[in-house]
Amino acid sequence: MIAVIDYGVGNLFSLSSSLAYLGLENKVTRSARELDEASHIILPGVGAFGDAMEKLASTGLVPELERQAENGKPLLGICLGMQLLFEKSYEYGEHAGLGLLPGSVCPLEPDLAAAGFSYKVPHIGWNSLHLVRPENPLMANTREGDFVYFVHSFYVKGCGDALVAGAEYGVTVPGAVARGNVYGCQFHPEKSGEAGLRILRAFAAL
């Protein structure tokens, strides 16, 4: 069973429906017991980093989430949920993240401007993936150039060898990351058609 964490900031119905479409048992939950019983955990998220961390902390699930990650259970963060996996964010101030992956979440707009691009922010739309670590199991069903759907104004910098796949939007946006049993997608696999479903299927097979 895949546990989808409900802490008030995710598009839970779309994600749960995509998993169900793939025939994957899943449960939207804020129960530590159900996280422990699950085979996999997904941390979704939309909105602002600081607010999301406060809401996640208010569920009391942070210690259990950290314990499950430390014990090797596959964990996937999606969009803001991926960003929460990192050390900190500079979204409307400085906020500590879960620290499960190295790197910081930074605003996209000033880096686009510095690179001479006037692309719109938030970055909304379909972009192709460049596979940096195609051997990573999260990419088992993904092909070079597959298009996925992004919606974000901040992106991860300094993730080092955790980078699995990137997308170009004036700057290189980490699209998928992984270290050990901790995985993340900046894009929304549940909104990315067949390519996204293949990624969810690969995660479930871990």
Sequence and secondary structure as in RCSB ss.txt:
>XXXX:A:sequence
MIAVIDYGVGNLFSLSSSLAYLGLENKVTRSARELDEASHIILPGVGAFGDAMEKLASTGLVPELERQAENGKPL
LGICLGMQLLFEKSYEYGEHAGLGLLPGSVCPLEPDLAAAGFSYKVPHIGWNSLHLVRPENPLMANTREGDFVYF
VHSFYVKGCGDALVAGAEYGVTVPGAVARGNVYGCQFHPEKSGEAGLRILRAFAAL
>XXXX:A:secstr
 EEEE SSSS HHHHHHHHHHTT  EEEE  HHHHHH SEEEE   S HHHHHHHHHHTT HHHHHHHHHTT  E
EEETHHHHHTSSEE SSS EE   SSS EEEEHHHHHHHTT    SSEEEEEE EESSTTSGGGTT  TT EEEE
EESEEEE  GGGEEEEEESSSEEEEEEEETTEEEESS GGGSHHHHHHHHHHHHT 
